[in-house]
Amino acid sequence: MEVKVRKEKFVPFVAMVIMEACTIALTILAKTALTGGMSPFVFVVYTNAFGSILLLPFSFFFHRNDRTEESIFSWPLLFRVFFLGFTGIFLFQNLAFVGLSFSSPIVVCAMGLLIPSFSFLLNLILGRSKLDWRNTSTRAKVVGTIISLSGAFVEELYKGPFIRPASSPSPTRLLKSIPKLLVYYTIPDNWFLGCIFLAAAFFSVSLFNVIQTGTVKTYPHVMKVASFYSIVGTIQCLVFALFMERDLSAWKIEPNFDLFLIIATGIFGNVIRPSIQVKCTQMKGPTYVPLFKPFGILWAAVFGTSFFVNSLRYGSVLGAAIGGVGYYSVSWGQLKETEEKQNPVEERKPIKSSHYHEDDENKVPLLTNDQEESPV
């Protein structure tokens, strides 16, 4: 019995740490491919197309024993699926990969730490949360949001000296491919531009979370929903990529590193990681998986200084570390708020991690979408 208890504690922890390591490794490999000349728009289309092909049959196998009276082909759900694909696939991945092209993997980690803060601000705007300064959870979320935004500004404005320089130049080809409708940026400004794109990408994740939360309530077959919005998002990305990348040679993928990366990203990002995250959520509760996101900073620093060729700067590590403090502060405030709602002051009792309150603004659906973690 004791061995079983230890296994239930140890296995999810190790699995999530490995998942973060694999996510960052693929992000760094994607950065290497983009720096080498691969179009981010083409990469997004191929990766999602391959992932959707895998995810569709897998989702029906995953829910083979489940029954629901709600049809996925009802107009309200189709409407939600369209916007899930738009925010979680189209907006997020295109913005994220362009941002990655102009910055570095550790910046992706740092900007990803803004998701709880964006969700908090979005809930305030939508009237789903109120500021109660007498409440400890509210103060923690406000302070955490300020800290997270400060970390993001440090990431944008202060690069600092190199811990390790990159061995490849910036992707100037991508700058030339962006339509003149956008603001011009010179090469020295790429870093700032990359941070802006990444911040916008992770804000779209917060929008995605709002839509997904209501969708899962109506249609609990989360893997099927994911497969449908993945297909819809892929079609949206294809239309956009055909407009952005008109050079036919950019669409030709040789059987080399780029093809391997597309296949590996599709398998890991659409099947392996979501499955493990779902299992860990079932075992440890909805707040468990998000706690491991800041581990990406550690892996990005280790990989960036050890195995891969991407540059790493002290300013990036500093900004990411500040963002990590804010991330945990906001997350703690949200968890505290959930406990307060579940347990009135008059008769407060300890809660188990498997409990889940319906009004929690930071609720994590059974499926933790891979786009919430990383662009790959």
N, C-alpha and C positions, 0 to 999 in steps of 0.2 A: 504493500500500500504506500509506504514511504517512497519507494522507488518510482511509483507511478506519479505521485505528487511532484517529485523533483523533475521528472520527465516533462510533465505538463508546464512547469515553470521554465525549464531549460531549453526545450525544443523550440517553442515560439520565439524566445529571445534570440537564439542562434539563427533561426530562419530569417527573422527580420533584419538582423545585422548583415547577413549574407545578401539578402535582397537589396539593401541599400548599396552594398559594395558593387553588386552586379549592375544596378541602375547607374551608378556614377561611372563605372567602367565603360558601359555602352554610351553614356553621354560624352565621355572623353573621346571614344572612338568616333562618334558622330562628328565631334568638333574637328578631329583629324581629317575625316572624309570631306567635310565642308571646306576646310582650309585648303585641301587638295584640289578643289574645283567642282565638287558635286553641288548641284543646285539644291538648296533646302526645300524648294517647292516640289521638285521631283521626288526627293527623298521622302517627304511627307506622304505623297500620293502612293508610292510603291510600298512603303512600310504599312500604311493603313489598309491598303488593298489586300496585301498578303495576310495581315492580322485579321481582317474581317472574314476572309475565306476560312481561316482556322477557327475563329470564334463562333461563327454561326452554328455549325454542327455541334461544337463543344457545348454551347449554351443549352441546346435541346437535350443533350446527354446529361448535363449538370442538373437540369430540372425534370428529368424523366419521371420521377415519382411524385412531382408536385402537380396540384390541380388548382385552377383558378377559373372563376366565372367571367372574369374581365378579358375581353379580346384586345390584342395589341393593335387590331385594325380599326378600332373606334377612332373617330375624328379627334377627340380631345387628346388621346394618347399619341396619335400620329403628329399632332401639332407639337406636343412636348418633345417627341423624338427628334423632330426637325431642329428645334432649338437646342436640344442636348448635343446633337451633332455639330451645330453651328458654334456653340460656345466651347464645348469640350474637345472637339476635334479640329474644326476649321480655324477658328480664331486662335485657340491656344497653341496648337502645334505650329502653325505658320509663323505666328509672332515669336514663339519660343525658339524655333530653329534659326530664324533670322537673327534674333538676339544672341543666340549661342555663336553664330558666325562672327559677330562683332565683338564678343567678349570672351568669356572662358567658362568652363564647367563649374568652377566654384561660385561664379556670379549667378549661375542658374540655381545653385543651392541656396545662396543668400536671398535671392528674390523670391524663391519658393517659400521661404519662411514668413513672407508677408500674407500668406493665404488666411490665417486666422484673423489677422488685423483687418484685412479687406472684408472678410465675412462679418466681423463685428460692425464695421462702418456701414456696410450694406444693410445689415439688419436695423441699424439706427435710421437710415434713410427710408427704409420700407416700413418703419413703425413697428417692427417685430420685437424690438428691444427698447428699453428706456434707460436713461442715465439716472441712477439712484446713488448719489455720492455717499450715502450712509452705508451702502452695501459693499462689503469687502471684495466681492467678485467683480463689481463694476469698477472699482478703483484699480484692481489688478489688470483688468482688460484695457483700461484707458492708459495706464502706465506702460503696459506691455506694447500697446499700439504705438505710443510715442517712441519707445526704445526700438521697436522694429523699423519704424520709418527712419529713425536716426541711423540705424545700421545700413539701410538702403542708400541714404544720402552719402554716407562714408564710402560705400561701395562705388557710387557713381562719381564722386568728386575727388577721391583720394586713392590713387593706385599704389603709391609708395614704390620703394625699390624692389627689384626682382629678388625673389627667393630662387627662382629658376627661370631663365629666359626661354622663349619658344624657339624652335628650330625652323619655323616656317613663317612667311610673311602673312599680313592680313589679307582676307579674301577680297581683293579689289574688284574682281570680276562681278561679284554680287552687287557691289555699289553701282556698277554701270548698268546692271539689269533692272534696277528699281526705276519705275516710271518717274518722269519729271514732275508728276503731280505731287510728289512728296518733297519735303524740305531737303535742300542739299546739305550734305555733311562731308567735310574733308576727312582724310585718313586719321588725323589725330583725334577727331571727334567720334570715331567708331565706338569706343568704349562707352561713352555716355549714351550714344544711340542704342547700343546693345542693351544697356540697363533699362532704358525707357521701354523698348520692345518687350523685355522680359517682365517688367512690372505690369504692363498691359496684358501680357499673356496670363499671368497669375491672377489678375483681377477677373479675367474671363472665367477662370476656374471657380472663383467665388460665385459668379453668376450661374455657372453650371451647377454648383452645389445646391443653390436655391431651387432650381428647376428639378434637379434629380430627387431631392427630398420629397417633394410632392408627388413625383412620378412613382417612386417606390411604394408610397402609401397606397396608390391606386392599383398598381401592377407590381406585386412583390417578386415576380420572376426577374430579378435584377440582371442576371447574365444574358437573358434574352433581350432585355431592353438595351443592354450594352452592345450586343451584336447588331441590333437594328440601328441604333444611333451611330455606330461605327461605320456601317454601310452608307448611311445618309451623309455623314461627315466626310467620308472618302469621296463621294460624288461631288460634294461642294468643293473639296480641295482640288479635285481634278479640273473642274471648270475654271477655278482661279489660277491653277498652275498653267493651263493652256494659254491663258492670257499673259501671265507673267513670264513664262519661259517658252519663247517661240523658237528657240534654237533646237532643231530636232536632234542634234548630236547630244544635247544634254539629257535626252530621254533614253539614250542607248546605254545600257548597263552591261559591262563586260563581266564574265565569270571570274571575278577577282575579289579583292577586299570589300569593295562597295556592295557587291551582291551578298557576300557573307554577312555584312553588317545589316542589310535590309532583312534577311531571313532571321538572323539572331534577334533583332529588335522586334520583329513581328511575333515570333514565338514567345519570347520572354515577356514583352510588354502586354500582349493580349491574352495569353493563356497561363503561363507559369506564375508570374507575379500576382495577377488578380486572384488566382486559385489559392495561393499561399496566404494572401492577405485576408481572404474570406475565411479560411480555416482558422487563422490566428484571431480574427474578430469573433468567431464563434466560441473559441476557447477562452479568450481573455477579455472580451468586451469591446465596445466600439471606440474607446479612447486609447486602446493599446497601440494600434498600428501607427497613428499620427505621431506618437511619442518618439519614433525612431527617425523621423525626417531629418533632424539636425545631425544625425550620424553621417549624413552625406557630406557635411563639411569636413569631417575627419578623413573620410575616404578620399575626397577630392584633394586634400592636402597631401595625404600619403601617396596617392597615385601620381599627383602632379610633380612631386619631388623625387619619385623613385623610378616609375616605369614608362611614363608617357612623355610626349614631347611638348605638351602645351605649357604656356607660361604660367607662372604663379607669382603673385606679388603680395607683399606684406599688407597692403591696404585692403586687398580682397579678403584675406584671412581675418583681419580686424573687423571689417564690416560684417562678414558672415558670423563672427563670434558675437558681436553686438546684436545682430538679428536673432541669433539663437536664444539669447537671454530674453528678448522680447517675445519670441515664439512661445517659450515655456511659460512666461508670465501670463500671456493671453489665454493659453491652453489651461493653465491652472485656474484662472478666473472663470472660464467656461465650465470646467469640471465642478468648481465650487458652486456655481449657480445651479447646476444640475442637482447637486446634493441638497441644496437648500429647497429646491422645488419638490424633490422626492421626499424629503424629511422635514416637515414643519418644525419650527423651533420648540413647540410645546412637547413633542414626543420624537425627538431626533434619535435615530438608530443608525448604526454603521450600515453602509450599503455594500453590496457585492459588485464586483466589476462587471458582471454580466447584466446588471440592471440598465435600463435605457429609458430615458424620459422623453415623451413625445414633444415637449416644448423646448427641448435643448437646441439652442441656435447653432451649436457646433456638432449636431448629431452626424454620425458617420454611417451611411447606409451599409447594409451587409456587404455589398460590393464596394471596395475602395478603388475607385477608378485610377488606372495607371497614369492618366494625364494629370492627376492631382500631385503626383510625386515628381515627375520629371518629364522633359519632352520626349524621352525614349521609353 
